[in-house]
Amino acid sequence: MTLDTTTRHAPAAEPDKGDIQKFWKALYDSLYEDVDRGLTRDALWRGLEQLEDMFRFRDHMSVREMPLHDLAGKRVLEIGPGAGGHSALFARYGARMTSLDLTFDRARSVARKFDLMGADATGCHALQGDAENLPFADGTFDIVYSNGVLHHTLDTGRAVDEVRRVLAPGGRAVIMLYCKSSWHYWINMFLVVGLLKGRAFGDPNWLGKATEWGGRHAQSVANPITRCYTRRGIARLFGGFTGLTMRKAEFYFYLIPKLGRLYRRFQVKRYGTHPGGILVYGEPWPIWSPLEAWLGRVMGFCWYIKAEKPVGGTP
Ligand SMILES: C[S@@+](CC[C@H](N)C(=O)[O-])C[C@H]1O[C@@H](n2cnc3c(N)ncnc32)[C@H](O)[C@@H]1O
């Protein structure tokens, strides 16, 4: 999720895991709690159909890089499942999900979705834990999936090493990390927020503060950390893997500061919204135009990364 905010915060000391938990809990309370409160099994089932339809429309990594029809019986770890829409979708295809989130309320909301799924989520569970210290033995999983999480942790390199460690040899990592070589970073963020609004001066976390808030309520807790990566940076992070592929995606005119708001009104009128967004963003997703879909492939803010743990070599 990439939502612009222009809230100002005083420069903070080095963040710690407690700050990260506080931020994601605040966002959860503001964005998902209402959706989760009234959730029934039928609504969840309908929501998952809509979610898959939305992801297919967007050619999202959860339906392209993830082998949905081959998930039955696979041991899949999702790191940072948020409210759990992705994990529930994979469980619906028979994956044996382990869903680990740093924020307790988020792990609990995933667990509740598995509960609602009953026998359809057999062998699935959610827990609180840290991507940088995964509480699993080497080689535990066939697939590790993580969408928009590892660029928000203190040591992304360590988290990627953990992904590799817990994968079985030949296992697959499917990871989304933010892309530096993108319109959103250089124009919306660096030029407008960083330089013209002067937020980049003297604050190493200016990017964190300018990204992520999408809550219904005014933001009161700053996002402690957001990083983004060039193609070379991704290649470095995944140096211990084999078969690395990455592609760009996700471009939205509505994220252009100020002007974007006007565009969003037009966009919703012209292209409508998709209910598939409710489970993962707490609200319908504003459908992008064909031009935005194309721009996403050229200068989008997300890297969809796929890589495998080599067979043989160090664990
Ligand atoms: C942007 S949300 C992504 C949620 C979900 N993957 C999605 O795409 O809807 C980031 C999530 O990562 C979690 N998170 C942040 N740092 C983490 C860490 N070190 N270990 C595990 N989870 C973490 C947060 O609690 C939050 O739920």
The ligand as an SDF file (V2000), in Angstrom:
LIG
                    3D

 27 29  0  0  0  0  0  0  0  0999 V2000
    2.2890   -2.5690    4.5200 C   0  0  0  0  0  0  0  0  0  0  0  0
    1.7450   -3.8130    5.6740 S   0  0  0  0  0  0  0  0  0  0  0  0
    1.5730   -5.1410    4.5130 C   0  0  0  0  0  0  0  0  0  0  0  0
    0.4430   -6.0570    4.8610 C   0  0  0  0  0  0  0  0  0  0  0  0
    0.1650   -7.1570    3.8600 C   0  0  0  0  0  0  0  0  0  0  0  0
    1.3760   -7.8620    3.4750 N   0  0  0  0  0  0  0  0  0  0  0  0
   -0.5380   -6.6120    2.6290 C   0  0  0  0  0  0  0  0  0  0  0  0
    0.0750   -6.5550    1.5810 O   0  0  0  0  0  0  0  0  0  0  0  0
   -1.7170   -6.2470    2.7460 O   0  0  0  0  0  0  0  0  0  0  0  0
    3.2430   -4.2460    6.5760 C   0  0  0  0  0  0  0  0  0  0  0  0
    3.0490   -5.3520    7.6000 C   0  0  0  0  0  0  0  0  0  0  0  0
    4.3490   -5.8200    7.9720 O   0  0  0  0  0  0  0  0  0  0  0  0
    4.3860   -6.0220    9.3730 C   0  0  0  0  0  0  0  0  0  0  0  0
    5.7990   -5.9380    9.7720 N   0  0  0  0  0  0  0  0  0  0  0  0
    6.5890   -4.8390    9.8370 C   0  0  0  0  0  0  0  0  0  0  0  0
    7.8360   -5.1730   10.2440 N   0  0  0  0  0  0  0  0  0  0  0  0
    7.8390   -6.5150   10.4460 C   0  0  0  0  0  0  0  0  0  0  0  0
    8.8200   -7.4460   10.8800 C   0  0  0  0  0  0  0  0  0  0  0  0
   10.0460   -7.0670   11.2220 N   0  0  0  0  0  0  0  0  0  0  0  0
    8.4750   -8.7550   10.9830 N   0  0  0  0  0  0  0  0  0  0  0  0
    7.2150   -9.1660   10.6600 C   0  0  0  0  0  0  0  0  0  0  0  0
    6.2380   -8.3180   10.2590 N   0  0  0  0  0  0  0  0  0  0  0  0
    6.5400   -7.0100   10.1370 C   0  0  0  0  0  0  0  0  0  0  0  0
    3.4750   -4.9420    9.9240 C   0  0  0  0  0  0  0  0  0  0  0  0
    2.9990   -5.2520   11.2130 O   0  0  0  0  0  0  0  0  0  0  0  0
    2.3620   -4.9140    8.8840 C   0  0  0  0  0  0  0  0  0  0  0  0
    1.3290   -5.8270    9.1800 O   0  0  0  0  0  0  0  0  0  0  0  0
  1  2  1  0
  2  3  1  0
  2 10  1  0
  3  4  1  0
  4  5  1  0
  5  6  1  0
  5  7  1  0
  7  8  2  0
  7  9  1  0
 10 11  1  0
 11 12  1  0
 11 26  1  0
 12 13  1  0
 13 14  1  0
 13 24  1  0
 14 15  1  0
 14 23  1  0
 15 16  2  0
 16 17  1  0
 17 18  1  0
 17 23  2  0
 18 19  1  0
 18 20  2  0
 20 21  1  0
 21 22  2  0
 22 23  1  0
 24 25  1  0
 24 26  1  0
 26 27  1  0
M  CHG  2   2   1   9  -1
M  END
$$$$
